[in-house]
Each structure stands twice: as structure tokens, then as C-alpha cells.
Amino acid sequence: MNSSTVVKVARYHLVDRFSYTAFPWVILAFAFALVLTITASLSPAPGHVYSSGALSSIFIFFSFMGALSMIRSLPFAFAIGVSRRAYYAGTVLLAVALGAVYGLALAVLQVIERATDGWGMGLHFFQVAYILDGPWYLTWLTSFTGLALLFVYGMWLGLVYRRWNLIGLLAFGGAQVTVVGAGVVAATRADAWPALGRFFTTLAASGFTGLLAALAIVLLTGGYATMRRVAV
């Protein structure tokens, strides 16, 4: 696998610059403007903090971008002779690059939010308690890892759809729900919830980022295994 081919695959995706560069920020800007308008209408009292989960919109959209990279762009890449490994590696490179750049942008916006005391109204839009609430470099690292993770997850969803169509995608989702449900049942029977609660409440944000990175590796492995079975 040629490294230049991997880079070319990443650039190939960026032919659609709007979907990968502008659209995520359009969505985030709309969510920010909406939350800002609502918060301003509440006439916040001095010292009061308003939190919002709307920052998740850009993370969710990253999973859509990952799925798009496999559902829409894969057939043409195969038609011009790009190998499965090169296409997968190039798309992962794109996920890493976008995650790093966009994560840094989110960290910068969080710094501005802190400096302006929550945009002058105590709004925590780019600050998320526990997850994105530390120094800028930790916010960047966690954002980068989370964005890349969701992009890779979307890639796997797109590959499952290409390999087994909608039925396979529904089965894949059902399998995930089953695994989570089995974990809940096992934790309940073992009376492990207090221990799990202590683990996550004492886990630092850096440790949480490490868990996300480990999960990303699992998703990468599963996605690559599926990629090898996708028809050309």
C-alpha cells in the first residue's frame, strides 16, 4: 500500500468540500445561535451558569460524514482501481486530520467562551462538565479523539450498509442494543453499579479520553474486517 495513494484517497473525499468542511460548522453555528438566543431571553442572573448539550451536534454529524464516505464515495474509488486497504486507510487519515483540526477549533472557542464569561451571559456551550472542562490542550485532545471516534463509527455503519443493505444495518444496530442490554443486566445482577459509579466519577478527563481512544481502535478493527467483505 503506497502512502501517496492513502493521501490521495483523503484528498479525494475533500472534492466535496462543503460536506466535510463547511456543513459541520453550519450546523454548529445554527445550534449555537439558537442556544444563545434562548439564553439571552432568560435574562440570566449574575453568576448563574447555563449549560447546553448542543455541542453534540457536530460530534453526531461526524458519524454521518463517516457513513457518507463509505456509502457514496466507495464505488467510484473501487472503479478506478483503489484497493480496499488504501481506501480504508485514506479515509481514516481524513478522520484523524479533520478531528485534529476541528478539535483545535473547539478548544479555541472554549477559550473565548471562558474569557468572555460565557459570552457575557454565563453560557457554557463549548464547556461540557467533566468531559470538556479542563485546560485547552485537554479539551483539544478529548474533542479530537471523540470526533475521530464517531467518524470511524460512521464508517463502520456505512460499510455494514454497503455489505448487507438496510436489513444488515438494522441487525447491526440490534446487536449493539443487545450487547448494551446484556451489560446492564449483568451489572444489575452483580450489583456492580456502585463500583461503576465510583470508577467513572473518579476517572479523570484524560483517562476518559484514553477509553475513547481504545474504543476507536476496536471500531477501526471491526470496520476493517467488514471492509474486506464489501463487494467491489
C-alpha positions as a Markdown table, in Angstrom:
| # | Residue | x | y | z |
|---|---|---|---|---|
| 1 | Met | 0.0 | 0.0 | 0.0 |
| 2 | Asn | 1.5 | 3.3 | -1.2 |
| 3 | Ser | 1.4 | 6.2 | 1.3 |
| 4 | Ser | 0.8 | 8.6 | -1.5 |
| 5 | Thr | -2.3 | 6.7 | -2.5 |
| 6 | Val | -3.6 | 6.9 | 1.1 |
| 7 | Val | -3.1 | 10.7 | 1.0 |
| 8 | Lys | -4.8 | 10.9 | -2.4 |
| 9 | Val | -7.8 | 9.0 | -1.0 |
| 10 | Ala | -8.1 | 11.5 | 1.8 |
| 11 | Arg | -8.0 | 14.4 | -0.8 |
| 12 | Tyr | -10.5 | 12.5 | -3.0 |
| 13 | His | -13.1 | 12.8 | -0.2 |
| 14 | Leu | -12.4 | 16.6 | 0.0 |
| 15 | Val | -13.7 | 17.1 | -3.5 |
| 16 | Asp | -17.0 | 17.5 | -1.7 |
| 17 | Arg | -15.6 | 20.3 | 0.4 |
| 18 | Phe | -19.0 | 21.5 | 1.6 |
| 19 | Ser | -20.0 | 18.3 | 3.3 |
| 20 | Tyr | -16.6 | 17.8 | 5.1 |
| 21 | Thr | -15.6 | 21.4 | 5.9 |
| 22 | Ala | -18.5 | 23.8 | 5.8 |
| 23 | Phe | -21.6 | 21.8 | 6.7 |
| 24 | Pro | -20.5 | 20.7 | 10.2 |
| 25 | Trp | -19.9 | 24.3 | 11.1 |
| 26 | Val | -23.1 | 25.5 | 9.6 |
| 27 | Ile | -24.9 | 23.0 | 11.8 |
| 28 | Leu | -22.9 | 24.0 | 14.9 |
| 29 | Ala | -23.4 | 27.7 | 14.2 |
| 30 | Phe | -27.1 | 27.2 | 14.0 |
| 31 | Ala | -27.2 | 25.3 | 17.2 |
| 32 | Phe | -25.0 | 28.0 | 18.9 |
| 33 | Ala | -27.2 | 30.9 | 17.7 |
| 34 | Leu | -30.3 | 29.1 | 18.8 |
| 35 | Val | -28.9 | 28.4 | 22.3 |
| 36 | Leu | -27.5 | 31.9 | 22.6 |
| 37 | Thr | -30.9 | 33.4 | 21.7 |
| 38 | Ile | -32.7 | 31.3 | 24.2 |
| 39 | Thr | -30.2 | 32.0 | 26.9 |
| 40 | Ala | -30.4 | 35.8 | 26.3 |
| 41 | Ser | -34.2 | 35.7 | 26.5 |
| 42 | Leu | -34.0 | 34.2 | 30.0 |
| 43 | Ser | -32.3 | 37.3 | 31.5 |
| 44 | Pro | -29.7 | 35.3 | 33.4 |
| 45 | Ala | -28.8 | 36.4 | 36.9 |
| 46 | Pro | -25.2 | 37.4 | 37.7 |
| 47 | Gly | -23.1 | 34.3 | 38.4 |
| 48 | His | -25.7 | 31.9 | 37.0 |
| 49 | Val | -24.4 | 29.2 | 34.6 |
| 50 | Tyr | -26.4 | 27.8 | 31.7 |
| 51 | Ser | -25.3 | 24.6 | 30.3 |
| 52 | Ser | -26.2 | 23.2 | 26.9 |
| 53 | Gly | -25.7 | 19.8 | 25.2 |
| 54 | Ala | -26.0 | 21.3 | 21.7 |
| 55 | Leu | -22.3 | 20.9 | 21.1 |
| 56 | Ser | -23.0 | 17.2 | 20.5 |
| 57 | Ser | -24.5 | 18.3 | 17.1 |
| 58 | Ile | -21.0 | 18.5 | 15.5 |
| 59 | Phe | -20.0 | 15.1 | 17.0 |
| 60 | Ile | -23.1 | 13.4 | 15.7 |
| 61 | Phe | -22.6 | 14.9 | 12.3 |
| 62 | Phe | -19.1 | 13.4 | 12.2 |
| 63 | Ser | -20.7 | 10.0 | 12.3 |
| 64 | Phe | -22.8 | 11.0 | 9.3 |
| 65 | Met | -19.7 | 12.1 | 7.5 |
| 66 | Gly | -18.0 | 8.8 | 8.2 |
| 67 | Ala | -21.0 | 6.9 | 6.8 |
| 68 | Leu | -21.1 | 9.2 | 3.8 |
| 69 | Ser | -17.5 | 8.4 | 3.0 |
| 70 | Met | -18.4 | 4.7 | 2.6 |
| 71 | Ile | -21.9 | 4.8 | 1.1 |
| 72 | Arg | -21.5 | 7.5 | -1.5 |
| 73 | Ser | -17.8 | 7.5 | -2.4 |
| 74 | Leu | -16.7 | 3.9 | -2.3 |
| 75 | Pro | -18.0 | 2.6 | -5.6 |
| 76 | Phe | -16.2 | 5.1 | -7.7 |
| 77 | Ala | -12.9 | 4.6 | -5.8 |
| 78 | Phe | -13.1 | 0.8 | -6.5 |
| 79 | Ala | -14.0 | 1.5 | -10.1 |
| 80 | Ile | -10.7 | 3.4 | -10.6 |
| 81 | Gly | -8.7 | 0.7 | -9.0 |
| 82 | Val | -8.2 | 1.9 | -5.4 |
| 83 | Ser | -7.6 | -1.1 | -3.1 |
| 84 | Arg | -9.7 | -1.7 | 0.0 |
| 85 | Arg | -6.8 | -1.2 | 2.3 |
| 86 | Ala | -5.8 | 2.1 | 0.6 |
| 87 | Tyr | -9.3 | 3.4 | 0.7 |
| 88 | Tyr | -9.9 | 2.5 | 4.3 |
| 89 | Ala | -6.5 | 3.9 | 5.4 |
| 90 | Gly | -7.1 | 7.1 | 3.4 |
| 91 | Thr | -10.5 | 7.6 | 4.9 |
| 92 | Val | -9.1 | 7.0 | 8.4 |
| 93 | Leu | -6.4 | 9.6 | 7.7 |
| 94 | Leu | -9.2 | 12.0 | 6.8 |
| 95 | Ala | -11.0 | 11.3 | 10.0 |
| 96 | Val | -7.8 | 11.9 | 12.0 |
| 97 | Ala | -7.0 | 15.1 | 10.2 |
| 98 | Leu | -10.5 | 16.6 | 10.5 |
| 99 | Gly | -10.7 | 15.5 | 14.1 |
| 100 | Ala | -7.4 | 17.2 | 14.9 |
| 101 | Val | -8.3 | 20.5 | 13.2 |
| 102 | Tyr | -11.9 | 20.7 | 14.4 |
| 103 | Gly | -10.9 | 19.6 | 17.9 |
| 104 | Leu | -8.4 | 22.5 | 18.0 |
| 105 | Ala | -11.1 | 24.9 | 16.8 |
| 106 | Leu | -13.5 | 23.8 | 19.5 |
| 107 | Ala | -10.7 | 24.3 | 22.1 |
| 108 | Val | -10.1 | 27.8 | 20.8 |
| 109 | Leu | -13.8 | 28.6 | 21.0 |
| 110 | Gln | -13.9 | 27.3 | 24.6 |
| 111 | Val | -11.0 | 29.6 | 25.5 |
| 112 | Ile | -13.0 | 32.5 | 24.1 |
| 113 | Glu | -16.1 | 31.4 | 26.0 |
| 114 | Arg | -14.1 | 31.4 | 29.2 |
| 115 | Ala | -12.6 | 34.8 | 28.5 |
| 116 | Thr | -16.0 | 36.3 | 27.9 |
| 117 | Asp | -17.6 | 34.7 | 30.9 |
| 118 | Gly | -19.8 | 32.5 | 28.8 |
| 119 | Trp | -20.4 | 35.1 | 26.0 |
| 120 | Gly | -21.5 | 37.6 | 28.6 |
| 121 | Met | -24.4 | 35.6 | 29.9 |
| 122 | Gly | -22.9 | 32.6 | 31.7 |
| 123 | Leu | -23.5 | 30.2 | 28.9 |
| 124 | His | -21.4 | 27.0 | 28.8 |
| 125 | Phe | -21.8 | 25.9 | 25.2 |
| 126 | Phe | -18.2 | 24.7 | 24.4 |
| 127 | Gln | -17.6 | 23.8 | 28.0 |
| 128 | Val | -19.1 | 20.4 | 29.0 |
| 129 | Ala | -18.8 | 19.4 | 32.6 |
| 130 | Tyr | -16.2 | 16.7 | 33.3 |
| 131 | Ile | -15.7 | 15.9 | 29.6 |
| 132 | Leu | -14.6 | 19.2 | 28.1 |
| 133 | Asp | -13.9 | 21.4 | 31.1 |
| 134 | Gly | -10.2 | 21.3 | 31.6 |
| 135 | Pro | -7.2 | 23.2 | 30.0 |
| 136 | Trp | -7.4 | 23.9 | 26.3 |
| 137 | Tyr | -5.0 | 21.2 | 25.3 |
| 138 | Leu | -7.0 | 18.5 | 27.1 |
| 139 | Thr | -10.2 | 19.9 | 25.5 |
| 140 | Trp | -8.4 | 19.6 | 22.2 |
| 141 | Leu | -7.3 | 16.0 | 22.8 |
| 142 | Thr | -10.7 | 14.9 | 24.0 |
| 143 | Ser | -12.5 | 16.6 | 21.2 |
| 144 | Phe | -10.1 | 15.2 | 18.6 |
| 145 | Thr | -10.5 | 11.7 | 20.0 |
| 146 | Gly | -14.3 | 11.9 | 20.2 |
| 147 | Leu | -14.7 | 13.4 | 16.7 |
| 148 | Ala | -12.4 | 10.8 | 15.1 |
| 149 | Leu | -14.1 | 8.0 | 17.1 |
| 150 | Leu | -17.6 | 9.0 | 15.7 |
| 151 | Phe | -16.3 | 9.4 | 12.2 |
| 152 | Val | -14.8 | 5.8 | 12.4 |
| 153 | Tyr | -18.1 | 4.5 | 13.8 |
| 154 | Gly | -20.0 | 6.1 | 10.9 |
| 155 | Met | -17.5 | 4.4 | 8.5 |
| 156 | Trp | -18.4 | 1.1 | 10.0 |
| 157 | Leu | -22.1 | 1.8 | 9.7 |
| 158 | Gly | -21.6 | 2.7 | 6.1 |
| 159 | Leu | -19.7 | -0.4 | 5.4 |
| 160 | Val | -22.3 | -2.6 | 7.0 |
| 161 | Tyr | -25.0 | -0.9 | 4.9 |
| 162 | Arg | -22.9 | -1.5 | 1.7 |
| 163 | Arg | -22.3 | -5.1 | 2.6 |
| 164 | Trp | -25.8 | -6.2 | 3.9 |
| 165 | Asn | -28.1 | -3.3 | 3.0 |
| 166 | Leu | -30.8 | -2.0 | 5.4 |
| 167 | Ile | -31.5 | -5.4 | 6.9 |
| 168 | Gly | -27.9 | -5.8 | 7.9 |
| 169 | Leu | -27.8 | -2.3 | 9.3 |
| 170 | Leu | -30.8 | -2.9 | 11.4 |
| 171 | Ala | -29.3 | -6.2 | 12.6 |
| 172 | Phe | -26.1 | -4.4 | 13.4 |
| 173 | Gly | -27.9 | -1.8 | 15.5 |
| 174 | Gly | -30.0 | -4.5 | 17.2 |
| 175 | Ala | -26.8 | -6.4 | 18.1 |
| 176 | Gln | -25.4 | -3.3 | 19.7 |
| 177 | Val | -28.6 | -2.8 | 21.7 |
| 178 | Thr | -28.4 | -6.4 | 22.8 |
| 179 | Val | -24.8 | -6.1 | 24.0 |
| 180 | Val | -25.6 | -3.0 | 26.0 |
| 181 | Gly | -28.7 | -4.6 | 27.4 |
| 182 | Ala | -26.8 | -7.7 | 28.4 |
| 183 | Gly | -24.2 | -5.5 | 30.1 |
| 184 | Val | -26.9 | -3.7 | 32.1 |
| 185 | Val | -28.4 | -7.0 | 33.2 |
| 186 | Ala | -25.0 | -8.4 | 34.2 |
| 187 | Ala | -24.2 | -5.2 | 36.1 |
| 188 | Thr | -27.5 | -5.3 | 37.9 |
| 189 | Arg | -27.2 | -9.0 | 38.9 |
| 190 | Ala | -23.7 | -8.5 | 40.1 |
| 191 | Asp | -24.7 | -5.3 | 42.0 |
| 192 | Ala | -21.8 | -3.6 | 40.2 |
| 193 | Trp | -23.5 | -0.2 | 39.7 |
| 194 | Pro | -21.9 | 1.4 | 42.8 |
| 195 | Ala | -18.5 | 0.3 | 41.7 |
| 196 | Leu | -19.1 | 1.5 | 38.1 |
| 197 | Gly | -20.3 | 4.8 | 39.5 |
| 198 | Arg | -17.1 | 5.2 | 41.6 |
| 199 | Phe | -15.0 | 4.3 | 38.6 |
| 200 | Phe | -16.4 | 7.0 | 36.3 |
| 201 | Thr | -16.7 | 9.7 | 39.0 |
| 202 | Thr | -13.0 | 9.2 | 39.9 |
| 203 | Leu | -11.8 | 8.8 | 36.3 |
| 204 | Ala | -10.0 | 12.0 | 35.1 |
| 205 | Ala | -10.9 | 13.5 | 31.8 |
| 206 | Ser | -7.6 | 12.3 | 30.4 |
| 207 | Gly | -8.5 | 8.7 | 31.4 |
| 208 | Phe | -11.9 | 9.1 | 29.7 |
| 209 | Thr | -10.1 | 10.2 | 26.6 |
| 210 | Gly | -8.0 | 7.1 | 26.8 |
| 211 | Leu | -11.1 | 5.0 | 26.9 |
| 212 | Leu | -12.4 | 6.7 | 23.8 |
| 213 | Ala | -9.1 | 6.0 | 22.0 |
| 214 | Ala | -9.3 | 2.3 | 23.0 |
| 215 | Leu | -12.9 | 2.2 | 21.7 |
| 216 | Ala | -11.8 | 3.8 | 18.5 |
| 217 | Ile | -9.2 | 1.1 | 17.9 |
| 218 | Val | -11.9 | -1.6 | 18.4 |
| 219 | Leu | -14.1 | 0.2 | 15.9 |
| 220 | Leu | -11.2 | 0.5 | 13.4 |
| 221 | Thr | -10.6 | -3.2 | 13.6 |
| 222 | Gly | -14.3 | -4.1 | 13.2 |
| 223 | Gly | -14.6 | -1.7 | 10.3 |
| 224 | Tyr | -11.6 | -3.1 | 8.5 |
| 225 | Ala | -12.9 | -6.6 | 8.9 |
| 226 | Thr | -16.1 | -5.6 | 7.3 |
| 227 | Met | -14.3 | -3.7 | 4.6 |
| 228 | Arg | -12.6 | -6.9 | 3.4 |
| 229 | Arg | -16.0 | -8.4 | 2.7 |
| 230 | Val | -17.5 | -5.5 | 0.8 |
| 231 | Ala | -18.2 | -6.3 | -2.8 |
| 232 | Val | -16.3 | -4.3 | -5.5 |
